[in-house]
């Protein structure tokens, strides 16, 4: 790093929605002397060059990381083992590695086995995104007024945690530091289970559609439309999240199923009191969520409309 806040070179591995948004945010806030981008496909590399996402687009991981003082992994979780093995021989000892992956505990254990104590991997997860993918989906404001959760290892270098924290703050995020296990449980209920429910309800409706012809699409009110938006999220990314956060997601599915049974019973037995009590309680939770984020003018996927001060 040239000084406390500027990196000489940041390498972004994977130029999809998150990688391209980071590239644009780094450029906008002048956080690095230069940026290097790696994408596996020719098509993505061509687009990245055309829209000038980074200072230089590289075709190999070796070239992409060799001069970097910060490497940010922005690829699906299933690519991590191969990717970390490939970049390891080409990293400088001082290079900080971070990521944006949506599940932590299992992935961190896998990565530790590969990089051991030699390199400092400081995992991070921006709670920001859209249902879109690819290099043209990115925008510099994606992380503004959104949380970024950093989940260090017990032995992570404190100075490097601070450097990664400041990086996210510079591009507009608020940072929370927590254990990977806690992160995975919180995200299982707030993000992973809602996506699983959306995938399932759209799938169920699609099956029904064979009976009702196009009625499901024709009469889909806003509730169902919202589910279809969430269920259009990238299949690779979400497959990887469920594979890598299995325990916490299974726990939340268990709790969800128990609560669903309570609702099922209440509907069956015309239990008006129970239905009213549950629906009133959830309404209060919604109010609390809005109140907690009242200064954030953003939609459900984190597209903030408020500019960085
Ligand atoms: P994306 O738009 O689909 O982009 C993924 C990128 O990774 C693409 O550049 C793709 O390359 C590359 N890639 C895919 N498989 C690869 C492999 N096996 N080896 C090397 N590169 C590979 O995905 P994204 O939404 O940016 O997500 C990236 C990461 O961010 C994921 O780990 C996800 O969990 C995390 N995340 C996503 C969101 C969200 O809402 N989207 C939010 C927070 C965190 P090509 O373009 O060349 O195919």
py3Dmol code that shows the C-alpha trace and the ligand (Angstrom):
import py3Dmol

protein = """\
ATOM      1  CA  UNK A   1       0.000   0.000   0.000  1.00  0.00           C
ATOM      2  CA  UNK A   2       1.269   3.493  -0.901  1.00  0.00           C
ATOM      3  CA  UNK A   3      -0.107   5.074   2.264  1.00  0.00           C
ATOM      4  CA  UNK A   4      -2.616   4.199   4.943  1.00  0.00           C
ATOM      5  CA  UNK A   5      -5.557   4.267   2.601  1.00  0.00           C
ATOM      6  CA  UNK A   6      -4.391   3.633  -0.943  1.00  0.00           C
ATOM      7  CA  UNK A   7      -3.386   0.335  -2.459  1.00  0.00           C
ATOM      8  CA  UNK A   8      -0.784   0.104  -5.230  1.00  0.00           C
ATOM      9  CA  UNK A   9      -2.703  -2.584  -7.032  1.00  0.00           C
ATOM     10  CA  UNK A  10      -5.922  -4.431  -6.314  1.00  0.00           C
ATOM     11  CA  UNK A  11      -6.629  -7.671  -8.170  1.00  0.00           C
ATOM     12  CA  UNK A  12     -10.263  -8.612  -8.667  1.00  0.00           C
ATOM     13  CA  UNK A  13     -10.777 -12.280  -9.454  1.00  0.00           C
ATOM     14  CA  UNK A  14     -14.135 -12.759 -11.154  1.00  0.00           C
ATOM     15  CA  UNK A  15     -15.804  -9.859 -12.942  1.00  0.00           C
ATOM     16  CA  UNK A  16     -19.480 -10.612 -12.408  1.00  0.00           C
ATOM     17  CA  UNK A  17     -22.011  -8.459 -10.566  1.00  0.00           C
ATOM     18  CA  UNK A  18     -19.967  -8.106  -7.365  1.00  0.00           C
ATOM     19  CA  UNK A  19     -16.505  -8.013  -9.004  1.00  0.00           C
ATOM     20  CA  UNK A  20     -17.536  -5.372 -11.545  1.00  0.00           C
ATOM     21  CA  UNK A  21     -19.306  -3.292  -8.865  1.00  0.00           C
ATOM     22  CA  UNK A  22     -16.156  -3.409  -6.744  1.00  0.00           C
ATOM     23  CA  UNK A  23     -14.012  -2.423  -9.734  1.00  0.00           C
ATOM     24  CA  UNK A  24     -16.248   0.590 -10.393  1.00  0.00           C
ATOM     25  CA  UNK A  25     -16.373   1.580  -6.704  1.00  0.00           C
ATOM     26  CA  UNK A  26     -12.563   1.333  -6.379  1.00  0.00           C
ATOM     27  CA  UNK A  27     -12.182   3.532  -9.475  1.00  0.00           C
ATOM     28  CA  UNK A  28     -14.772   6.035  -8.272  1.00  0.00           C
ATOM     29  CA  UNK A  29     -13.223   6.451  -4.831  1.00  0.00           C
ATOM     30  CA  UNK A  30      -9.598   6.265  -6.121  1.00  0.00           C
ATOM     31  CA  UNK A  31      -8.659   3.534  -3.664  1.00  0.00           C
ATOM     32  CA  UNK A  32      -5.933   1.914  -5.770  1.00  0.00           C
ATOM     33  CA  UNK A  33      -3.122   3.091  -8.054  1.00  0.00           C
ATOM     34  CA  UNK A  34      -4.265   0.427 -10.507  1.00  0.00           C
ATOM     35  CA  UNK A  35      -6.681  -2.487 -10.694  1.00  0.00           C
ATOM     36  CA  UNK A  36      -6.225  -5.826 -12.387  1.00  0.00           C
ATOM     37  CA  UNK A  37      -9.141  -8.028 -13.329  1.00  0.00           C
ATOM     38  CA  UNK A  38      -9.251 -11.739 -14.085  1.00  0.00           C
ATOM     39  CA  UNK A  39     -12.178 -13.449 -15.763  1.00  0.00           C
ATOM     40  CA  UNK A  40     -12.193 -17.033 -16.966  1.00  0.00           C
ATOM     41  CA  UNK A  41     -14.186 -16.509 -20.170  1.00  0.00           C
ATOM     42  CA  UNK A  42     -13.113 -14.549 -23.235  1.00  0.00           C
ATOM     43  CA  UNK A  43     -16.551 -12.984 -23.430  1.00  0.00           C
ATOM     44  CA  UNK A  44     -16.347 -11.495 -19.920  1.00  0.00           C
ATOM     45  CA  UNK A  45     -12.774 -10.315 -20.535  1.00  0.00           C
ATOM     46  CA  UNK A  46     -13.846  -8.580 -23.752  1.00  0.00           C
ATOM     47  CA  UNK A  47     -16.761  -6.827 -22.043  1.00  0.00           C
ATOM     48  CA  UNK A  48     -14.534  -5.801 -19.104  1.00  0.00           C
ATOM     49  CA  UNK A  49     -12.062  -4.213 -21.524  1.00  0.00           C
ATOM     50  CA  UNK A  50     -14.785  -2.530 -23.541  1.00  0.00           C
ATOM     51  CA  UNK A  51     -16.439  -0.898 -20.536  1.00  0.00           C
ATOM     52  CA  UNK A  52     -13.050  -0.173 -18.871  1.00  0.00           C
ATOM     53  CA  UNK A  53     -13.849  -1.938 -15.616  1.00  0.00           C
ATOM     54  CA  UNK A  54     -10.215  -2.262 -14.540  1.00  0.00           C
ATOM     55  CA  UNK A  55      -6.822  -0.821 -15.522  1.00  0.00           C
ATOM     56  CA  UNK A  56      -5.781  -4.187 -16.978  1.00  0.00           C
ATOM     57  CA  UNK A  57      -7.628  -7.405 -17.784  1.00  0.00           C
ATOM     58  CA  UNK A  58      -5.475 -10.528 -17.450  1.00  0.00           C
ATOM     59  CA  UNK A  59      -5.976 -13.967 -18.980  1.00  0.00           C
ATOM     60  CA  UNK A  60      -4.134 -15.885 -16.248  1.00  0.00           C
ATOM     61  CA  UNK A  61      -4.450 -15.917 -12.477  1.00  0.00           C
ATOM     62  CA  UNK A  62      -0.661 -15.707 -12.169  1.00  0.00           C
ATOM     63  CA  UNK A  63      -0.487 -12.376 -14.016  1.00  0.00           C
ATOM     64  CA  UNK A  64      -3.570 -11.083 -12.241  1.00  0.00           C
ATOM     65  CA  UNK A  65      -2.298 -11.521  -8.657  1.00  0.00           C
ATOM     66  CA  UNK A  66       1.484 -11.195  -8.882  1.00  0.00           C
ATOM     67  CA  UNK A  67       1.688  -7.442  -8.202  1.00  0.00           C
ATOM     68  CA  UNK A  68      -1.394  -7.100  -6.022  1.00  0.00           C
ATOM     69  CA  UNK A  69      -1.328  -5.931  -2.423  1.00  0.00           C
ATOM     70  CA  UNK A  70      -5.041  -6.804  -2.122  1.00  0.00           C
ATOM     71  CA  UNK A  71      -6.672  -9.731  -3.938  1.00  0.00           C
ATOM     72  CA  UNK A  72     -10.490  -9.899  -3.861  1.00  0.00           C
ATOM     73  CA  UNK A  73     -12.079 -13.219  -4.804  1.00  0.00           C
ATOM     74  CA  UNK A  74     -15.468 -12.589  -6.468  1.00  0.00           C
ATOM     75  CA  UNK A  75     -16.286 -16.014  -7.925  1.00  0.00           C
ATOM     76  CA  UNK A  76     -18.790 -18.710  -6.874  1.00  0.00           C
ATOM     77  CA  UNK A  77     -17.936 -20.624  -3.677  1.00  0.00           C
ATOM     78  CA  UNK A  78     -17.459 -23.894  -5.611  1.00  0.00           C
ATOM     79  CA  UNK A  79     -14.467 -22.365  -7.419  1.00  0.00           C
ATOM     80  CA  UNK A  80     -12.510 -21.531  -4.236  1.00  0.00           C
ATOM     81  CA  UNK A  81     -10.431 -24.709  -3.723  1.00  0.00           C
ATOM     82  CA  UNK A  82      -9.055 -24.728  -7.271  1.00  0.00           C
ATOM     83  CA  UNK A  83      -8.659 -20.977  -7.357  1.00  0.00           C
ATOM     84  CA  UNK A  84      -6.748 -20.654  -4.058  1.00  0.00           C
ATOM     85  CA  UNK A  85      -4.440 -23.526  -5.080  1.00  0.00           C
ATOM     86  CA  UNK A  86      -3.769 -21.767  -8.389  1.00  0.00           C
ATOM     87  CA  UNK A  87      -3.027 -18.304  -6.976  1.00  0.00           C
ATOM     88  CA  UNK A  88      -0.992 -19.434  -3.940  1.00  0.00           C
ATOM     89  CA  UNK A  89       2.387 -19.843  -5.727  1.00  0.00           C
ATOM     90  CA  UNK A  90       2.122 -16.358  -7.247  1.00  0.00           C
ATOM     91  CA  UNK A  91       1.189 -14.271  -4.204  1.00  0.00           C
ATOM     92  CA  UNK A  92       3.576 -11.928  -2.411  1.00  0.00           C
ATOM     93  CA  UNK A  93       3.906 -12.757   1.306  1.00  0.00           C
ATOM     94  CA  UNK A  94       2.498  -9.311   2.148  1.00  0.00           C
ATOM     95  CA  UNK A  95      -0.587  -9.676  -0.052  1.00  0.00           C
ATOM     96  CA  UNK A  96      -3.916  -9.571   1.770  1.00  0.00           C
ATOM     97  CA  UNK A  97      -6.573 -11.856   0.310  1.00  0.00           C
ATOM     98  CA  UNK A  98     -10.242 -11.215   0.873  1.00  0.00           C
ATOM     99  CA  UNK A  99     -13.495 -12.359  -0.715  1.00  0.00           C
ATOM    100  CA  UNK A 100     -17.205 -11.589  -1.003  1.00  0.00           C
ATOM    101  CA  UNK A 101     -18.628 -15.093  -0.600  1.00  0.00           C
ATOM    102  CA  UNK A 102     -22.114 -15.544   0.862  1.00  0.00           C
ATOM    103  CA  UNK A 103     -21.321 -18.493   3.189  1.00  0.00           C
ATOM    104  CA  UNK A 104     -18.291 -18.704   5.449  1.00  0.00           C
ATOM    105  CA  UNK A 105     -17.563 -21.515   7.919  1.00  0.00           C
ATOM    106  CA  UNK A 106     -17.022 -24.445   5.536  1.00  0.00           C
ATOM    107  CA  UNK A 107     -15.332 -22.374   2.852  1.00  0.00           C
ATOM    108  CA  UNK A 108     -12.923 -20.839   5.389  1.00  0.00           C
ATOM    109  CA  UNK A 109     -11.911 -24.295   6.649  1.00  0.00           C
ATOM    110  CA  UNK A 110     -11.326 -25.462   3.055  1.00  0.00           C
ATOM    111  CA  UNK A 111      -9.216 -22.393   2.218  1.00  0.00           C
ATOM    112  CA  UNK A 112      -7.153 -22.644   5.426  1.00  0.00           C
ATOM    113  CA  UNK A 113      -6.045 -26.148   4.413  1.00  0.00           C
ATOM    114  CA  UNK A 114      -4.730 -24.717   1.140  1.00  0.00           C
ATOM    115  CA  UNK A 115      -3.050 -21.499   2.210  1.00  0.00           C
ATOM    116  CA  UNK A 116      -2.194 -22.604   5.794  1.00  0.00           C
ATOM    117  CA  UNK A 117      -0.473 -19.920   7.904  1.00  0.00           C
ATOM    118  CA  UNK A 118       1.526 -18.456   5.034  1.00  0.00           C
ATOM    119  CA  UNK A 119      -1.008 -15.953   3.762  1.00  0.00           C
ATOM    120  CA  UNK A 120      -3.611 -13.772   5.383  1.00  0.00           C
ATOM    121  CA  UNK A 121      -7.118 -14.435   4.110  1.00  0.00           C
ATOM    122  CA  UNK A 122      -9.601 -12.000   5.656  1.00  0.00           C
ATOM    123  CA  UNK A 123     -13.082 -13.187   4.548  1.00  0.00           C
ATOM    124  CA  UNK A 124     -15.829 -10.651   3.944  1.00  0.00           C
ATOM    125  CA  UNK A 125     -19.432 -10.676   2.744  1.00  0.00           C
ATOM    126  CA  UNK A 126     -21.179  -7.563   1.448  1.00  0.00           C
ATOM    127  CA  UNK A 127     -24.905  -7.760   2.179  1.00  0.00           C
ATOM    128  CA  UNK A 128     -25.654  -6.185  -1.161  1.00  0.00           C
ATOM    129  CA  UNK A 129     -26.614  -7.521  -4.529  1.00  0.00           C
ATOM    130  CA  UNK A 130     -29.238  -7.816  -7.193  1.00  0.00           C
ATOM    131  CA  UNK A 131     -30.769 -10.759  -9.035  1.00  0.00           C
ATOM    132  CA  UNK A 132     -28.588  -9.856 -12.052  1.00  0.00           C
ATOM    133  CA  UNK A 133     -25.236 -11.418 -12.970  1.00  0.00           C
ATOM    134  CA  UNK A 134     -22.253 -10.644 -15.157  1.00  0.00           C
ATOM    135  CA  UNK A 135     -19.798  -7.785 -15.812  1.00  0.00           C
ATOM    136  CA  UNK A 136     -22.400  -5.349 -17.121  1.00  0.00           C
ATOM    137  CA  UNK A 137     -24.662  -5.726 -14.072  1.00  0.00           C
ATOM    138  CA  UNK A 138     -22.268  -3.879 -11.762  1.00  0.00           C
ATOM    139  CA  UNK A 139     -22.546  -0.319 -10.464  1.00  0.00           C
ATOM    140  CA  UNK A 140     -20.288   1.683  -8.143  1.00  0.00           C
ATOM    141  CA  UNK A 141     -23.042   2.540  -5.667  1.00  0.00           C
ATOM    142  CA  UNK A 142     -24.014  -1.069  -4.897  1.00  0.00           C
ATOM    143  CA  UNK A 143     -22.309  -1.099  -1.485  1.00  0.00           C
ATOM    144  CA  UNK A 144     -23.401   2.320  -0.255  1.00  0.00           C
ATOM    145  CA  UNK A 145     -25.263   2.165   3.073  1.00  0.00           C
ATOM    146  CA  UNK A 146     -25.133  -1.620   3.058  1.00  0.00           C
ATOM    147  CA  UNK A 147     -23.551  -3.881   5.659  1.00  0.00           C
ATOM    148  CA  UNK A 148     -20.372  -5.761   4.961  1.00  0.00           C
ATOM    149  CA  UNK A 149     -19.649  -8.579   7.415  1.00  0.00           C
ATOM    150  CA  UNK A 150     -16.019  -9.511   8.027  1.00  0.00           C
ATOM    151  CA  UNK A 151     -15.493 -12.988   9.532  1.00  0.00           C
ATOM    152  CA  UNK A 152     -11.809 -13.268  10.476  1.00  0.00           C
ATOM    153  CA  UNK A 153     -10.057 -16.440  11.604  1.00  0.00           C
ATOM    154  CA  UNK A 154      -9.116 -16.491  15.286  1.00  0.00           C
ATOM    155  CA  UNK A 155      -5.479 -15.901  14.276  1.00  0.00           C
ATOM    156  CA  UNK A 156      -6.066 -13.300  11.532  1.00  0.00           C
ATOM    157  CA  UNK A 157      -3.691 -10.345  11.570  1.00  0.00           C
ATOM    158  CA  UNK A 158      -5.444  -7.425  13.332  1.00  0.00           C
ATOM    159  CA  UNK A 159      -3.775  -4.816  11.116  1.00  0.00           C
ATOM    160  CA  UNK A 160      -5.019  -6.580   8.004  1.00  0.00           C
ATOM    161  CA  UNK A 161      -8.559  -6.839   9.406  1.00  0.00           C
ATOM    162  CA  UNK A 162      -8.476  -3.050   9.854  1.00  0.00           C
ATOM    163  CA  UNK A 163      -7.213  -2.545   6.291  1.00  0.00           C
ATOM    164  CA  UNK A 164     -10.073  -4.654   4.877  1.00  0.00           C
ATOM    165  CA  UNK A 165     -12.574  -2.886   7.158  1.00  0.00           C
ATOM    166  CA  UNK A 166     -11.411   0.539   5.947  1.00  0.00           C
ATOM    167  CA  UNK A 167     -11.616  -0.628   2.336  1.00  0.00           C
ATOM    168  CA  UNK A 168     -15.328  -1.445   2.692  1.00  0.00           C
ATOM    169  CA  UNK A 169     -16.024   1.753   4.589  1.00  0.00           C
ATOM    170  CA  UNK A 170     -14.405   3.775   1.824  1.00  0.00           C
ATOM    171  CA  UNK A 171     -16.826   2.391  -0.737  1.00  0.00           C
ATOM    172  CA  UNK A 172     -19.797   3.248   1.465  1.00  0.00           C
ATOM    173  CA  UNK A 173     -20.488   0.167   3.603  1.00  0.00           C
ATOM    174  CA  UNK A 174     -20.904  -0.179   7.333  1.00  0.00           C
ATOM    175  CA  UNK A 175     -18.768  -2.994   8.654  1.00  0.00           C
ATOM    176  CA  UNK A 176     -19.604  -5.587  11.292  1.00  0.00           C
ATOM    177  CA  UNK A 177     -17.108  -8.168  12.488  1.00  0.00           C
ATOM    178  CA  UNK A 178     -18.455 -11.548  13.607  1.00  0.00           C
ATOM    179  CA  UNK A 179     -17.535 -15.224  13.760  1.00  0.00           C
ATOM    180  CA  UNK A 180     -18.133 -17.264  10.577  1.00  0.00           C
ATOM    181  CA  UNK A 181     -20.527 -19.533  12.481  1.00  0.00           C
ATOM    182  CA  UNK A 182     -22.666 -16.615  13.635  1.00  0.00           C
ATOM    183  CA  UNK A 183     -22.616 -15.130  10.122  1.00  0.00           C
ATOM    184  CA  UNK A 184     -23.862 -18.399   8.625  1.00  0.00           C
ATOM    185  CA  UNK A 185     -26.756 -18.720  11.098  1.00  0.00           C
ATOM    186  CA  UNK A 186     -27.849 -15.104  10.632  1.00  0.00           C
ATOM    187  CA  UNK A 187     -27.679 -15.322   6.844  1.00  0.00           C
ATOM    188  CA  UNK A 188     -29.422 -18.709   6.833  1.00  0.00           C
ATOM    189  CA  UNK A 189     -32.588 -17.123   8.239  1.00  0.00           C
ATOM    190  CA  UNK A 190     -32.374 -13.643   6.669  1.00  0.00           C
ATOM    191  CA  UNK A 191     -31.240 -14.557   3.164  1.00  0.00           C
ATOM    192  CA  UNK A 192     -30.746 -18.255   2.434  1.00  0.00           C
ATOM    193  CA  UNK A 193     -34.110 -19.565   3.688  1.00  0.00           C
ATOM    194  CA  UNK A 194     -36.080 -16.747   1.958  1.00  0.00           C
ATOM    195  CA  UNK A 195     -34.362 -17.653  -1.324  1.00  0.00           C
ATOM    196  CA  UNK A 196     -35.125 -21.354  -0.819  1.00  0.00           C
ATOM    197  CA  UNK A 197     -38.778 -20.500  -0.171  1.00  0.00           C
ATOM    198  CA  UNK A 198     -38.877 -18.325  -3.312  1.00  0.00           C
ATOM    199  CA  UNK A 199     -37.309 -21.068  -5.459  1.00  0.00           C
ATOM    200  CA  UNK A 200     -39.801 -23.553  -4.025  1.00  0.00           C
ATOM    201  CA  UNK A 201     -42.969 -21.460  -4.369  1.00  0.00           C
ATOM    202  CA  UNK A 202     -42.174 -20.570  -7.998  1.00  0.00           C
ATOM    203  CA  UNK A 203     -41.413 -24.218  -8.715  1.00  0.00           C
ATOM    204  CA  UNK A 204     -44.699 -25.315  -7.105  1.00  0.00           C
ATOM    205  CA  UNK A 205     -46.629 -22.683  -9.063  1.00  0.00           C
ATOM    206  CA  UNK A 206     -44.934 -23.824 -12.274  1.00  0.00           C
ATOM    207  CA  UNK A 207     -46.191 -27.355 -11.627  1.00  0.00           C
ATOM    208  CA  UNK A 208     -49.686 -26.036 -10.930  1.00  0.00           C
ATOM    209  CA  UNK A 209     -49.574 -24.097 -14.136  1.00  0.00           C
ATOM    210  CA  UNK A 210     -49.953 -27.286 -16.140  1.00  0.00           C
ATOM    211  CA  UNK A 211     -53.427 -27.436 -14.564  1.00  0.00           C
ATOM    212  CA  UNK A 212     -54.315 -23.768 -14.606  1.00  0.00           C
ATOM    213  CA  UNK A 213     -52.635 -22.931 -17.959  1.00  0.00           C
ATOM    214  CA  UNK A 214     -51.265 -19.416 -17.813  1.00  0.00           C
ATOM    215  CA  UNK A 215     -53.379 -18.208 -14.893  1.00  0.00           C
ATOM    216  CA  UNK A 216     -50.437 -18.178 -12.477  1.00  0.00           C
ATOM    217  CA  UNK A 217     -48.576 -15.673 -14.629  1.00  0.00           C
ATOM    218  CA  UNK A 218     -51.688 -13.765 -15.666  1.00  0.00           C
ATOM    219  CA  UNK A 219     -52.945 -13.095 -12.159  1.00  0.00           C
ATOM    220  CA  UNK A 220     -49.630 -12.996 -10.308  1.00  0.00           C
ATOM    221  CA  UNK A 221     -50.047 -10.181  -7.805  1.00  0.00           C
ATOM    222  CA  UNK A 222     -47.098  -8.366  -6.309  1.00  0.00           C
ATOM    223  CA  UNK A 223     -46.390 -11.065  -3.709  1.00  0.00           C
ATOM    224  CA  UNK A 224     -45.810 -13.778  -6.274  1.00  0.00           C
ATOM    225  CA  UNK A 225     -44.002 -11.396  -8.639  1.00  0.00           C
ATOM    226  CA  UNK A 226     -41.510 -10.620  -5.843  1.00  0.00           C
ATOM    227  CA  UNK A 227     -40.916 -14.317  -5.338  1.00  0.00           C
ATOM    228  CA  UNK A 228     -40.231 -14.782  -9.047  1.00  0.00           C
ATOM    229  CA  UNK A 229     -37.675 -11.946  -8.937  1.00  0.00           C
ATOM    230  CA  UNK A 230     -35.830 -13.589  -6.054  1.00  0.00           C
ATOM    231  CA  UNK A 231     -36.135 -17.011  -7.701  1.00  0.00           C
ATOM    232  CA  UNK A 232     -34.442 -15.658 -10.823  1.00  0.00           C
ATOM    233  CA  UNK A 233     -31.185 -15.252  -8.859  1.00  0.00           C
ATOM    234  CA  UNK A 234     -28.096 -16.980 -10.238  1.00  0.00           C
ATOM    235  CA  UNK A 235     -28.475 -20.800  -9.968  1.00  0.00           C
ATOM    236  CA  UNK A 236     -24.728 -21.493  -9.557  1.00  0.00           C
ATOM    237  CA  UNK A 237     -24.330 -18.977  -6.761  1.00  0.00           C
ATOM    238  CA  UNK A 238     -27.341 -20.256  -4.861  1.00  0.00           C
ATOM    239  CA  UNK A 239     -26.535 -23.934  -5.369  1.00  0.00           C
ATOM    240  CA  UNK A 240     -23.119 -23.198  -3.835  1.00  0.00           C
ATOM    241  CA  UNK A 241     -24.613 -21.295  -0.900  1.00  0.00           C
ATOM    242  CA  UNK A 242     -26.873 -24.202   0.098  1.00  0.00           C
ATOM    243  CA  UNK A 243     -24.062 -26.733  -0.293  1.00  0.00           C
ATOM    244  CA  UNK A 244     -21.718 -24.586   1.824  1.00  0.00           C
ATOM    245  CA  UNK A 245     -24.168 -23.543   4.539  1.00  0.00           C
ATOM    246  CA  UNK A 246     -25.948 -26.856   4.875  1.00  0.00           C
ATOM    247  CA  UNK A 247     -26.106 -27.174   8.685  1.00  0.00           C
ATOM    248  CA  UNK A 248     -27.470 -23.700   9.393  1.00  0.00           C
ATOM    249  CA  UNK A 249     -29.959 -23.851   6.509  1.00  0.00           C
ATOM    250  CA  UNK A 250     -31.250 -27.267   7.612  1.00  0.00           C
ATOM    251  CA  UNK A 251     -31.710 -25.922  11.140  1.00  0.00           C
ATOM    252  CA  UNK A 252     -33.742 -22.967   9.821  1.00  0.00           C
ATOM    253  CA  UNK A 253     -35.837 -25.206   7.532  1.00  0.00           C
ATOM    254  CA  UNK A 254     -36.679 -27.286  10.631  1.00  0.00           C
ATOM    255  CA  UNK A 255     -37.829 -24.243  12.606  1.00  0.00           C
ATOM    256  CA  UNK A 256     -39.702 -22.860   9.603  1.00  0.00           C
ATOM    257  CA  UNK A 257     -41.542 -26.166   9.079  1.00  0.00           C
ATOM    258  CA  UNK A 258     -42.632 -26.237  12.728  1.00  0.00           C
ATOM    259  CA  UNK A 259     -44.024 -22.693  12.468  1.00  0.00           C
ATOM    260  CA  UNK A 260     -45.698 -23.510   9.152  1.00  0.00           C
ATOM    261  CA  UNK A 261     -47.448 -26.435  10.829  1.00  0.00           C
ATOM    262  CA  UNK A 262     -48.841 -24.036  13.453  1.00  0.00           C
ATOM    263  CA  UNK A 263     -50.264 -21.852  10.663  1.00  0.00           C
ATOM    264  CA  UNK A 264     -51.593 -24.906   8.828  1.00  0.00           C
ATOM    265  CA  UNK A 265     -53.395 -26.057  11.952  1.00  0.00           C
ATOM    266  CA  UNK A 266     -54.821 -22.551  12.575  1.00  0.00           C
ATOM    267  CA  UNK A 267     -56.180 -22.377   9.006  1.00  0.00           C
ATOM    268  CA  UNK A 268     -57.656 -25.881   9.214  1.00  0.00           C
ATOM    269  CA  UNK A 269     -59.462 -25.195  12.521  1.00  0.00           C
ATOM    270  CA  UNK A 270     -60.543 -21.623  11.742  1.00  0.00           C
ATOM    271  CA  UNK A 271     -58.356 -20.450  14.617  1.00  0.00           C
ATOM    272  CA  UNK A 272     -58.812 -16.726  14.040  1.00  0.00           C
ATOM    273  CA  UNK A 273     -56.994 -15.680  17.225  1.00  0.00           C
ATOM    274  CA  UNK A 274     -53.792 -17.528  16.337  1.00  0.00           C
ATOM    275  CA  UNK A 275     -53.764 -16.193  12.766  1.00  0.00           C
ATOM    276  CA  UNK A 276     -54.404 -12.632  13.935  1.00  0.00           C
ATOM    277  CA  UNK A 277     -51.759 -12.848  16.674  1.00  0.00           C
ATOM    278  CA  UNK A 278     -49.064 -14.165  14.330  1.00  0.00           C
ATOM    279  CA  UNK A 279     -49.864 -11.662  11.565  1.00  0.00           C
ATOM    280  CA  UNK A 280     -49.890  -8.744  14.035  1.00  0.00           C
ATOM    281  CA  UNK A 281     -46.529  -9.834  15.434  1.00  0.00           C
ATOM    282  CA  UNK A 282     -44.889 -10.004  12.010  1.00  0.00           C
ATOM    283  CA  UNK A 283     -46.293  -6.571  11.143  1.00  0.00           C
ATOM    284  CA  UNK A 284     -44.490  -5.144  14.183  1.00  0.00           C
ATOM    285  CA  UNK A 285     -41.244  -6.787  13.044  1.00  0.00           C
ATOM    286  CA  UNK A 286     -41.592  -5.135   9.630  1.00  0.00           C
ATOM    287  CA  UNK A 287     -42.023  -1.741  11.318  1.00  0.00           C
ATOM    288  CA  UNK A 288     -38.898  -2.334  13.414  1.00  0.00           C
ATOM    289  CA  UNK A 289     -36.876  -3.264  10.304  1.00  0.00           C
ATOM    290  CA  UNK A 290     -38.004  -0.113   8.510  1.00  0.00           C
ATOM    291  CA  UNK A 291     -37.248   1.993  11.594  1.00  0.00           C
ATOM    292  CA  UNK A 292     -33.761   0.474  11.909  1.00  0.00           C
ATOM    293  CA  UNK A 293     -32.970   1.332   8.305  1.00  0.00           C
ATOM    294  CA  UNK A 294     -34.935   4.545   8.000  1.00  0.00           C
ATOM    295  CA  UNK A 295     -31.949   6.487   6.716  1.00  0.00           C
ATOM    296  CA  UNK A 296     -31.408   3.921   3.975  1.00  0.00           C
ATOM    297  CA  UNK A 297     -33.367   4.457   0.826  1.00  0.00           C
ATOM    298  CA  UNK A 298     -32.772   1.097  -0.748  1.00  0.00           C
ATOM    299  CA  UNK A 299     -34.764  -1.760  -2.172  1.00  0.00           C
ATOM    300  CA  UNK A 300     -34.694  -5.344  -0.944  1.00  0.00           C
ATOM    301  CA  UNK A 301     -31.570  -6.182  -2.852  1.00  0.00           C
ATOM    302  CA  UNK A 302     -29.652  -3.204  -1.523  1.00  0.00           C
ATOM    303  CA  UNK A 303     -29.787  -0.815  -4.441  1.00  0.00           C
ATOM    304  CA  UNK A 304     -29.345   2.339  -2.459  1.00  0.00           C
ATOM    305  CA  UNK A 305     -30.520   5.553  -3.991  1.00  0.00           C
ATOM    306  CA  UNK A 306     -28.730   7.667  -1.408  1.00  0.00           C
ATOM    307  CA  UNK A 307     -25.371   9.053  -2.523  1.00  0.00           C
ATOM    308  CA  UNK A 308     -22.221   8.604  -0.455  1.00  0.00           C
ATOM    309  CA  UNK A 309     -21.539  11.688   1.626  1.00  0.00           C
TER     310      UNK A 309
END
"""
ligand_1 = """\
48
LIG
P -21.675 -13.509 -11.194
O -22.219 -12.203 -11.617
O -22.280 -14.758 -11.745
O -20.106 -13.543 -11.518
C -19.299 -14.630 -11.199
C -17.925 -14.440 -11.787
O -17.125 -15.569 -11.407
C -17.878 -14.357 -13.304
O -16.888 -13.428 -13.678
C -17.461 -15.771 -13.727
O -16.676 -15.819 -14.893
C -16.568 -16.174 -12.573
N -16.517 -17.629 -12.380
C -17.563 -18.474 -12.299
N -17.134 -19.720 -12.068
C -15.775 -19.645 -12.032
C -14.753 -20.613 -11.855
N -15.041 -21.909 -11.643
N -13.454 -20.185 -11.886
C -13.171 -18.895 -12.086
N -14.091 -17.921 -12.270
C -15.372 -18.321 -12.231
O -21.679 -13.700 -9.596
P -21.730 -12.607 -8.431
O -23.143 -12.299 -8.139
O -20.777 -11.520 -8.731
O -21.223 -13.497 -7.210
C -19.861 -13.687 -6.950
C -19.675 -13.992 -5.468
O -20.284 -12.946 -4.719
C -20.308 -15.300 -5.007
O -19.397 -15.991 -4.176
C -21.502 -14.858 -4.188
O -21.754 -15.754 -3.118
C -21.072 -13.490 -3.687
N -22.174 -12.537 -3.435
C -23.147 -12.349 -4.365
C -24.179 -11.449 -4.113
C -25.299 -11.242 -5.102
O -26.378 -10.761 -4.732
N -25.107 -11.546 -6.362
C -24.194 -10.710 -2.924
C -23.151 -10.893 -2.004
C -22.145 -11.811 -2.271
P -17.268 -15.713 -16.383
O -18.015 -14.418 -16.460
O -16.050 -15.688 -17.212
O -18.141 -16.906 -16.562
"""
view = py3Dmol.view(width=600, height=400)
view.addModel(protein, "pdb")
view.setStyle({"model": 0}, {"cartoon": {"style": "trace"}})
view.addModel(ligand_1, "xyz")
view.setStyle({"model": 1}, {"stick": {}})
view.zoomTo()
view.show()
